[in-house]
Amino acid sequence: YLLTTTEMHRYDPSNDRWCTLAPPIVKLPEAHATQIGSNTAAVIGTEIFCVTEWYGEMLVYDTELDRWRELPAWGQPETRSNNHQFMEASTFVLEGQLHVLFGYQNL
């Protein structure tokens, strides 16, 4: 699979060609799972989970149905002080469960 901010493609090795799939239903961030250290997409089974451009929403792509759906937004996580600014979210899968790490910058 090749995922960009506005497109989704899958390589078909039997025909040696790329297929265009359903595009994301909202724009995705510039950095994706292929960029080391900033994973905004993770795979569990036949679903690909992607953090949206606003980092408070998540899209799920069903690889069998070629369909996107939006999960309920979780909003920006709270910090213990007002000296931090929310910067990014990174996703990963551990023991079959999706986890999201949030990054902050000191102001």
Number of C-alpha atoms within 10 A of each C-alpha: 14 15 18 16 16 14 15 17 15 14 13 11 8 6 8 8 10 13 13 13 16 15 18 22 16 16 15 23 17 12 17 22 18 12 10 8 10 14 20 27 23 20 18 13 8 10 18 16 22 26 25 23 17 16 21 16 17 21 22 20 22 15 16 8 10 12 15 19 13 16 13 10 13 10 10 15 10 10 11 6 8 9 10 14 14 15 12 20 19 21 20 18 13 8 5 10 9 13 11 14 11 13 13 14 10 10 7
